[in-house]
Amino acid sequence: FTEPEDKLNYFNDNRTTLVKRNSSDYYKALASSKYWIVNSMIPEHIKKKKDQVYVQTWHGTPLKRLRYDIIATGSKTNTTSEIRKRNDIDVKKIDYFLSPSKFATEKFTSAFNFKKLGKENIIIEKGYPRNESLFRNINKDKLKEQLKIPIDKKIIFYAPTFRDDSYNVNIGYTHNINIDFDNLKNEIGNDYIVLFRPHYFVANQFDFDRFKGFIYDVTNVDDINDLYIVSDLLITDYSSVFFDFANTKKPMIFYMYDLENYEDNLRGFYLDLVELPGPIVKNEKELINQIKNLDIQNHQNKYKKFNAKFNYLDNEFVSSKVLKEIIDKDVIL
């Protein structure tokens, strides 16, 4: 497990103190902090004082249904009632919830049960601060050198999400890649390398030693935006990463080999899949064909419409807008 000192290079400000999760310093920081900025969920046993401010940034515009909106019951870890109970405990603590669009606001309001819990006014619809770096002029070759990946190959970023029904009691969530990497290397290895990053819930290990120089495990790269910036193509399935990646206006492919099961038995979706800014493929042959025959112009046309609906608030100035709103409201309160 990563220790706090391993992350010191990410912070150049001596006002920043790093603590290890669930350590005594972690709980002291929670107890003494004025603001909590969180992107997932606060553990149920942690209580918030009246003068503390809990800012929920969440971790992306949702494609798959969340919390109260989940209809299917294929999860092996949580029942619908358990999901809703945990949601209500968490949401009652939240003071501000960030949203990047009108679409996301509507879905979050429903999924998190905001109205019934009297929290419909906590949303700050200003965009996602974390996406600011995607709008800056960053030296890609220098970033590639820092990540220790080649600068003379095109880069595929493969970022699949977890499946609610793929769970092992002794391990945790597992993932079947469903790609023959030997075949993939033979087909595209001369032109491409692959950056592989599964969802952080996925606990099983992947051995890519024999694909050294073709597949790079980037699970431990802290800032996923760095991977967006250096990549030429995103391959994902149902992960919300594609909403953020769309800000780069680079092509993406949706490898949904288990689409029917995922939609009917696990989560279901918030938007019609025809809105996705890239082709859906269901088998490896189609995937390789799409990689080899990318229609860049078609991608650009789809992105324009997609970003106008889902990412129109993202830019390099979101942080200041969000902070101003939080601080101003907090002063008034």
Secondary structure, DSSP 8 states (H G I E B T S, - for coil): ---GGGGGGG---TT-----TTSHHHHHHHHH-SEEEESS---TT----TT-EEEE--SS--SB--GGG------SS--HHHHHHHHHHHHTT-SEEEESSHHHHHHHHHHTTTTTTT-TT-EEES--GGGGGGGS---HHHHHHHHT--SSSEEEEEE----TT-EETTTEE-------HHHHHHHHTTTEEEEE---TTB-S----GGGTTTEEE-TT-S-HHHHHHH-SEEEESS-THHHHHGGGT--EEEE-TTHHHIIIII--BSS-GGGSSS-EE-SHHHHHHHHHT--HHHHHHHHHHHHHHHSTT-STTHHHHHHHHHHHHHHH-
